[in-house]
């Protein structure tokens, strides 16, 4: 059946039985591709029928469908003419794992982070009304994303606005009951009928005219009716804030989904359609392990086992060290924004359940909550992905830094992360954290230094940011392991020809380059900055003055990171006639691709830096003659 589908028009020609066959084909196709390329599996398998129903009822691109987070849009891409391109999923120059407006006009809004879809949809719906158009606007949001404060803010505004739009709540935490589902379907149909609305209003008007009895009787009826509805319909919250609530409906029954979506189009107000789905649907291993298959690398379809060998990574090393530190320090607590496994806190939760807090997809709340705990005498450690820390920037400034509270903010997935693309690259954290007073910002060169920095941070008594990359450490082995001191860099190699200053994972690269240069009889000093803030200005000044060329290497943006910090030292000290080579990512959003591919494209690979230094030294030596 999938072979017959090359566009939305092809889909609309199918009957329900054919669509059910198509759903099976799509699941098989997605499973084959993700098992080879990696990607988000469980969420996509869970929305197959829902996506088929949406595209059967609505007409994109005229109608707008905004997918919250957007990691569940593989089915959408297949149905909107990108079936063959899906084979290039998450590969360099291939299609993205998230909606991209540049990729297709049927992707009406770029998404990658959670809880944003309702805001965007309401904005589009209000713009539509101003322009006198009549297209439908739909936001598809999961129950997890609904824990994000932005989603609640948007629901509140949308309900108050009474602007016509539809929110699809994709709820994969509940199991459907036929009785409850059938009853609610009946009530949904009843509430959409104009006759019901008109007769309800007419009855109220007649009763209100009865002297003395009218108003009190209506109030009593309203209370009774509301009590009954509260018993029958568990999601009255949505009705209370101004939505018409439809559902729940079986998210794997295409006929029921199409019926309820068509009903929703009749309502001239905000509608919430409650859809019950199962993550990993159709692939038993993913159904039983939805968290494992939320985002996965290539795996064996038969067994579900990863094709790559499991190794230690920065997240695991962080988690192990935190458990060790918490054993001797009862004040240490761990806070996560719904990323316990991804940030390495699984073992901490098992060992110290009373000191572990998962606040849901709510990074702002996580930092504000941590600040409250710190003010009350605890030492909160909060690991959040770099690109998600962007969401909590105000809380870092307002709640933590201004009060100088001892919150340890661990920035996981810092630097380029690869296949997830622009919305997930962790390139901005050094730049935006460096602007905040009272923060110390560190980055480890290897696993051991991460452990040392974490121990340093929990004992400092001040706000600390520790950033570290996704995956494992470099295969370079350092001989020196000097103690961490506030604001002190580490001299790893002395030299008088050039100075290479690096931070985080790029320190290993700096050492490899220096050792290659040594074979050419070029003596390069290597400084492990360790701290971006406070920067070791004295050590940097000393080596900048005595060497011909200064090189900075970092896995962040060129703006306001290590390159900027070192340039400020040179300017402040009036040092002139020094050639400076800065290696960082440009001032642009970086596309998806493997980390190695992206480093090569943007000139951060070892060979490029090594040859650049050789050329510059040759130029400098010729000029001095």
C-alpha positions in Angstrom: 0.0 0.0 0.0 2.9 2.4 0.8 4.1 2.1 -2.8 0.9 3.8 -4.0 1.3 6.8 -1.7 3.4 9.7 -3.1 1.3 12.6 -1.9 -1.6 13.6 0.3 -4.0 13.3 -2.6 -3.1 9.6 -2.9 -3.9 9.2 0.8 -7.3 10.8 0.5 -8.4 8.3 -2.2 -8.0 5.3 0.2 -10.9 3.8 2.2 -10.5 2.9 5.9 -9.4 -0.7 5.3 -6.7 0.5 2.9 -5.5 3.1 5.4 -5.2 0.4 8.0 -3.0 -1.6 5.6 -1.0 1.6 5.0 -0.5 2.1 8.7 1.2 -1.4 8.9 3.4 -0.6 5.9 4.5 2.7 7.4 5.4 1.1 10.7 7.5 -1.4 8.9 9.2 1.2 6.8 10.0 3.5 9.8 11.4 0.5 11.7 13.7 -0.4 8.8 15.0 3.2 8.5 15.5 4.0 12.1 17.2 0.6 12.8 19.8 1.7 10.2 20.0 5.5 10.8 19.0 5.9 14.4 16.3 8.4 15.4 13.1 8.7 17.4 11.3 5.4 17.1 8.7 5.0 19.8 7.0 8.3 19.3 6.7 7.8 15.6 5.3 4.3 15.8 2.7 5.7 18.3 1.2 8.4 15.9 0.8 6.5 12.6 -3.0 6.3 12.6 -3.3 9.8 14.1 -1.1 11.3 11.3 -3.1 9.4 8.6 -6.3 10.7 10.1 -5.0 14.3 10.3 -4.0 14.3 6.6 -7.2 12.6 5.6 -9.3 15.4 7.2 -7.2 18.5 6.8 -5.6 19.9 3.7 -2.0 21.0 4.1 -0.3 23.3 3.3 -3.5 25.5 3.4 -4.4 24.1 6.8 -1.6 24.3 9.3 -0.5 21.4 11.5 2.1 22.4 14.1 3.9 19.4 15.7 5.1 20.0 19.2 8.7 18.9 19.6 8.5 17.5 16.1 10.4 14.3 16.7 7.2 12.4 15.8 6.9 13.7 12.2 8.4 10.8 10.2 4.9 9.6 9.2 4.0 13.2 8.3 7.1 13.4 6.1 6.3 10.1 4.4 2.7 11.2 3.6 3.8 14.6 2.3 6.1 13.5 -0.5 9.3 12.6 1.3 9.0 8.9 1.4 12.2 8.2 -0.5 14.1 11.0 1.2 13.3 9.5 4.6 16.1 7.0 3.8 18.5 9.9 4.3 17.0 10.7 7.7 19.5 12.7 10.0 22.4 12.2 7.6 24.4 15.1 6.3 22.5 16.9 3.6 19.6 14.5 4.1 16.2 15.3 5.6 16.0 16.4 9.2 14.5 14.5 12.1 12.3 17.5 12.9 9.9 19.7 10.9 11.8 22.2 8.7 10.0 24.9 6.7 12.9 25.0 4.2 12.4 21.3 3.6 8.7 21.3 2.7 5.8 23.8 2.6 3.8 21.2 4.5 6.1 21.8 7.5 4.5 25.1 8.5 6.7 25.8 11.6 10.1 24.7 12.8 10.1 22.8 16.1 12.6 20.8 18.1 11.9 21.8 21.8 8.7 21.0 23.6 5.7 22.9 24.7 5.8 25.5 21.9 3.1 24.3 19.4 0.0 25.8 21.0 1.5 29.3 21.2 2.5 29.1 17.5 -0.9 27.7 16.5 -2.7 30.5 18.3 -0.5 33.1 16.7 -1.3 31.6 13.2 -5.1 31.4 14.0 -5.2 35.0 15.1 -3.3 36.1 12.0 -5.7 34.1 9.9 -8.7 35.9 11.4 -7.1 39.3 10.9 -6.5 38.4 7.2 -10.0 37.1 6.8 -9.0 33.5 5.9 -10.8 30.3 6.8 -8.1 27.6 7.0 -7.8 25.3 10.0 -5.0 25.5 12.5 -4.0 22.4 14.5 -1.4 21.9 17.3 -0.4 18.3 18.1 1.1 18.1 21.6 2.0 15.2 23.8 1.0 14.8 27.5 4.7 15.1 28.5 5.0 18.4 26.6 1.9 19.7 28.4 3.9 19.8 31.6 5.9 22.7 30.1 4.8 26.0 31.5 4.7 27.6 28.0 2.0 25.1 26.9 -0.2 26.0 30.0 0.3 29.7 29.3 -0.8 29.2 25.7 -3.8 27.1 26.7 -4.9 29.8 29.0 -4.6 32.5 26.3 -6.2 30.3 23.7 -9.2 29.5 25.9 -9.7 33.1 26.8 -9.4 34.3 23.2 -12.2 31.9 21.9 -10.2 31.9 18.6 -11.1 28.9 16.5 -8.3 26.3 16.6 -7.7 22.7 17.5 -5.3 21.2 20.0 -4.7 17.5 19.7 -3.6 16.1 23.0 -1.6 12.9 22.1 -1.8 11.1 25.4 0.3 8.0 25.5 0.2 7.4 29.3 -3.4 6.1 29.5 -5.0 2.9 28.3 -8.4 3.4 26.6 -11.6 2.0 28.0 -14.3 1.2 25.4 -17.1 2.3 27.8 -15.5 5.6 28.8 -14.4 6.2 25.2 -17.8 5.4 23.8 -19.6 7.6 26.3 -17.3 10.5 25.7 -17.6 10.2 21.9 -21.4 10.4 22.4 -21.0 13.5 24.6 -18.5 15.0 22.1 -21.1 14.6 19.3 -23.8 16.1 21.5 -21.8 19.2 22.4 -21.0 20.0 18.8 -24.7 19.9 17.7 -26.1 23.4 17.4 -29.5 22.1 18.5 -28.0 21.2 21.9 -26.5 24.6 22.3 -29.6 26.5 21.2 -32.0 24.4 23.4 -29.7 24.7 26.4 -29.7 28.5 26.0 -33.5 28.6 25.4 -34.2 26.5 28.5 -32.1 28.9 30.7 -34.0 31.9 29.4 -37.4 30.4 30.2 -36.4 29.3 33.7 -34.8 32.7 34.5 -38.2 34.4 33.8 -39.9 32.5 36.7 -40.2 34.9 39.6 -38.1 34.1 42.8 -37.4 30.5 41.6 -35.6 31.2 38.3 -32.0 32.3 39.1 -31.5 30.0 42.2 -32.9 27.0 40.2 -30.5 27.7 37.3 -27.5 27.9 39.7 -28.5 24.5 41.3 -28.9 22.9 37.9 -25.5 24.2 36.9 -23.9 22.8 40.0 -25.5 19.4 39.5 -24.7 19.3 35.8 -21.1 20.3 36.6 -20.8 17.6 39.2 -22.1 14.9 36.8 -19.7 16.1 34.1 -16.8 16.0 36.5 -17.6 12.4 37.2 -18.0 11.5 33.5 -15.4 13.6 31.9 -12.0 13.6 33.6 -10.6 16.5 31.7 -12.9 19.3 32.7 -9.9 21.5 33.2 -9.9 22.3 29.5 -13.6 23.2 29.5 -13.0 25.5 32.5 -10.4 27.5 30.6 -12.5 27.9 27.5 -11.9 24.8 25.3 -14.5 22.4 24.0 -13.2 19.0 25.1 -13.7 16.1 22.7 -12.7 12.6 23.6 -11.0 10.5 24.7 -10.6 8.6 21.4 -8.6 5.6 20.5 -5.6 6.9 18.7 -5.1 3.7 16.7 -8.6 3.7 15.3 -8.5 5.6 12.0 -12.3 5.7 11.6 -12.9 7.1 15.1 -10.1 9.6 14.7 -11.4 10.9 11.4 -14.9 11.2 12.9 -13.8 13.2 15.9 -11.5 15.5 13.8 -14.4 16.3 11.5 -16.6 17.1 14.5 -13.9 19.4 15.9 -14.0 21.4 12.6 -17.6 22.3 13.3 -16.9 24.1 16.6 -16.4 27.9 16.2 -14.1 28.1 19.3 -10.9 26.4 20.7 -11.2 22.6 20.7 -9.1 20.1 22.5 -9.2 16.5 21.1 -8.0 14.0 23.6 -6.3 11.1 21.7 -5.0 8.0 23.5 -2.0 6.3 21.8 0.7 3.7 22.7 4.3 4.6 22.3 6.2 2.0 20.1 2.9 0.7 18.8 3.4 -2.3 16.5 7.0 -3.1 17.6 6.7 -5.1 20.8 10.3 -4.4 22.0 9.6 -0.7 21.7 6.2 -1.0 23.3 7.8 -2.7 26.4 10.8 -0.2 26.4 9.4 3.1 25.2 12.1 5.2 27.0 14.9 3.2 25.5 13.5 3.7 22.0 12.5 7.3 22.4 15.8 8.3 20.7 18.0 5.5 19.6 21.1 4.8 17.5 21.1 2.0 14.9 19.8 -1.3 16.3 19.0 -4.9 15.5 15.3 -5.2 14.6 15.1 -8.8 15.8 16.5 -8.2 19.2 16.3 -4.5 19.8 20.0 -4.5 20.8 22.2 -1.5 19.8 24.6 -2.1 16.9 27.3 -0.2 18.7 29.1 -1.3 21.8 28.2 0.4 25.0 30.9 2.6 26.4 31.2 5.1 29.2 30.2 8.6 28.2 30.2 11.9 30.0 26.6 11.5 31.3 27.4 8.2 32.9 30.6 9.4 34.4 28.8 12.4 35.8 26.0 10.1 37.3 28.5 7.7 38.9 30.5 10.6 40.5 27.4 12.3 41.8 26.3 9.1 43.5 29.7 8.8 45.1 29.7 12.5 46.3 26.1 12.2 47.6 27.1 9.2 49.8 29.2 11.5 52.0 27.2 14.7 51.6 23.5 14.5 52.6 22.9 18.0 51.3 23.4 17.0 47.6 20.2 16.6 45.7 19.6 15.9 42.0 17.0 17.7 39.8 16.0 16.7 36.3 13.6 18.1 33.7 12.2 14.7 32.5 15.6 13.5 31.4 16.7 11.1 34.1 18.2 8.5 31.8 19.7 10.9 29.3 21.6 12.8 31.9 22.9 9.8 33.9 20.7 10.1 37.0 19.1 6.6 36.9 21.4 5.2 39.6 21.1 8.3 41.8 17.3 7.9 41.8 17.7 4.3 42.9 20.3 5.1 45.6 18.7 8.3 46.9 15.0 8.5 45.9 14.3 11.1 48.6 16.9 13.4 47.1 15.9 12.9 43.5 13.4 15.2 41.8 12.0 14.9 38.3 10.0 18.1 37.7 8.8 17.2 34.1 9.6 19.1 30.9 9.9 22.3 32.8 13.5 23.7 32.8 12.5 27.1 34.1 10.8 25.5 37.1 13.8 23.1 37.6 16.2 26.0 38.1 13.8 28.1 40.2 13.0 25.0 42.3 16.8 24.3 42.7 17.3 27.9 43.7 14.7 27.5 46.5 16.4 24.3 47.7 19.8 26.0 47.7 18.4 28.9 49.7 17.1 26.4 52.2 20.6 24.9 52.7 20.8 22.1 50.1 23.3 21.7 47.2 21.2 21.1 44.0 22.9 19.5 41.0 20.9 20.1 37.8 22.0 18.4 34.6 20.1 19.7 31.5 21.0 19.5 27.9 22.8 22.6 26.6 20.1 23.5 24.1 17.4 23.1 26.8 19.3 25.4 29.3 18.4 28.2 26.9 14.8 27.9 28.3 15.9 28.6 31.8 18.2 31.6 31.2 16.1 34.1 33.2 16.0 31.7 36.2 19.8 31.3 36.1 20.2 35.1 36.2 17.3 36.1 38.4 17.0 33.2 40.9 20.5 31.8 41.1 23.2 34.2 40.1 21.9 37.4 41.7 21.6 35.6 45.0 24.9 33.7 44.5 23.2 30.4 45.4 25.2 27.2 45.3 23.4 25.5 42.4 25.6 23.3 40.3 24.3 23.6 36.7 25.7 20.7 34.6 25.4 21.4 30.8 25.1 18.0 29.1 25.3 17.7 25.2 27.5 20.9 25.0 29.0 21.6 21.6 27.9 20.0 18.4 25.7 16.9 19.0 25.2 15.9 15.4 22.1 14.3 13.9 19.4 16.3 15.7 20.5 19.5 14.0 20.0 23.2 14.8 17.5 22.9 17.6 19.7 20.6 19.6 23.3 21.8 18.9 24.8 23.0 22.2 26.9 25.8 20.8 25.5 28.9 22.6 25.9 28.0 26.3 29.4 29.4 26.9 28.4 32.7 25.2 25.2 33.3 27.1 26.4 32.0 30.5 29.6 34.2 30.2 27.4 37.3 30.3 26.0 36.4 33.7 27.8 37.9 36.8 28.6 35.5 39.7 28.9 32.4 37.6 31.9 30.2 37.4 32.1 28.3 34.0 34.2 25.1 33.6 34.7 22.5 31.0 36.6 19.2 31.5 39.2 17.8 29.1 38.3 14.2 30.0 36.3 12.0 32.3 38.7 12.4 35.3 38.6 16.2 35.0 34.8 16.1 35.0 34.8 14.1 38.2 37.3 16.6 39.8 35.2 19.6 38.6 32.0 18.1 40.0 33.7 17.6 43.4 35.1 21.2 43.2 31.6 22.6 42.3 29.6 21.0 45.1 32.1 22.3 47.6 32.5 25.8 46.2 29.3 27.3 47.8 28.6 29.4 44.7 26.8 29.1 41.4 28.8 26.9 39.0 28.3 25.8 35.4 30.1 22.7 34.1 29.7 21.9 30.4 30.6 18.6 28.7 29.9 17.0 25.4 27.7 14.2 24.2 29.4 10.7 24.1 32.8 9.6 25.2 36.1 11.2 25.8 38.9 11.5 23.2 41.3 8.6 23.0 44.2 10.9 24.0 45.6 10.0 27.5 46.8 12.9 29.6 49.8 12.5 32.0 49.0 15.5 34.1 46.1 15.7 36.5 46.5 18.9 38.5 44.0 19.9 41.2 41.2 22.2 40.2 41.6 25.7 41.6 39.2 28.5 41.1 40.1 30.5 38.0 43.4 28.6 37.3 44.3 27.2 33.9 46.5 24.1 33.5 49.8 24.3 31.5 50.0 20.9 29.8 53.0 21.6 27.5 55.5 24.4 27.5 56.8 26.1 24.3 58.0 29.4 22.9 56.9 29.3 19.2 53.1 29.3 19.5 50.5 29.1 22.3 47.5 26.9 21.9 44.7 27.7 24.4 41.8 25.2 24.4 38.8 24.3 26.6 36.8 21.1 27.2 37.0 18.3 24.7 39.2 20.4 22.4 42.2 20.2 24.8 42.9 16.7 23.5 43.0 18.0 20.0 45.3 20.8 21.0 47.8 18.3 22.5 47.7 16.1 19.4 48.4 19.1 17.2 51.2 20.2 19.5 52.9 16.8 19.3 52.7 16.8 15.5 54.3 20.3 15.5 57.0 19.1 17.7 58.0 16.6 15.0 58.6 19.6 12.8 60.8 21.1 15.5 58.0 23.6 16.4 57.5 24.2 20.2 53.9 24.8 21.0 52.7 25.6 24.5 49.3 24.1 25.3 47.1 25.7 28.0 44.0 23.9 29.2 41.8 26.9 30.1 39.6 24.8 32.4 37.7 27.9 33.3 36.0 30.2 30.8 35.1 32.3 33.8 36.9 33.4 35.8 39.6 33.2 33.1 43.3 32.7 34.1 44.3 36.0 32.6 47.8 36.0 34.0 48.8 32.7 32.6 47.3 33.6 29.2 49.1 37.0 29.2 52.4 35.3 30.0 52.3 32.9 27.1 50.8 35.3 24.6 53.7 37.8 25.2 56.4 35.2 24.7 55.1 33.3 21.6 54.6 34.4 18.0 51.2 33.0 17.3 48.2 32.5 19.6 45.6 29.7 18.7 42.2 29.2 20.5 40.1 26.1 20.0 36.6 25.5 21.4 33.4 23.6 20.6 31.1 26.6 20.9 30.2 29.7 18.9 33.0 32.2 17.9 31.0 35.0 19.6 31.7 35.5 23.4 33.4 32.3 24.1 37.1 31.4 24.6 38.2 33.3 21.5 36.5 36.5 22.7 37.9 36.1 26.2 41.5 35.7 25.0 41.2 38.6 22.7 40.0 40.7 25.6 43.1 39.8 27.6 45.3 40.8 24.6 43.5 44.1 24.2 43.4 44.9 28.0 47.2 44.4 28.2 48.0 46.4 25.1 49.7 43.5 23.5 50.3 44.2 19.8 51.5 42.5 16.6 50.4 39.0 17.6 48.8 36.7 15.0 45.7 35.1 16.5 44.0 32.0 15.0 40.5 31.3 16.4 38.8 28.0 15.9 35.1 27.8 16.8 31.8 27.5 15.1 30.6 30.5 13.1 27.7 32.8 14.0 25.0 30.7 12.4 22.8 27.7 13.2 24.6 24.5 12.4 22.8 21.8 10.3 22.5 18.1 11.2 25.3 15.6 10.3 27.8 13.5 12.3 30.1 15.4 14.7 33.2 14.5 12.6 31.5 15.7 9.4 30.5 19.0 10.9 33.9 19.7 12.5 35.5 19.1 9.1 33.0 21.4 7.3 33.6 24.2 9.8 37.4 23.8 10.0 37.8 22.4 13.5 39.3 19.1 12.6 42.9 18.3 13.6 44.4 18.3 10.1 43.0 21.7 9.2 44.2 23.4 12.3 47.6 21.8 12.1 48.2 22.9 8.5 46.8 26.4 9.2 49.4 26.8 12.0 52.2 25.6 9.7 51.3 28.1 7.0 51.0 30.9 9.5 54.4 30.1 11.0 56.0 30.1 7.6 54.4 33.5 6.8 55.5 34.9 10.2 59.1 33.6 9.8 59.4 35.0 6.2 58.1 38.4 7.4 60.7 38.5 10.3 63.5 38.0 7.7 
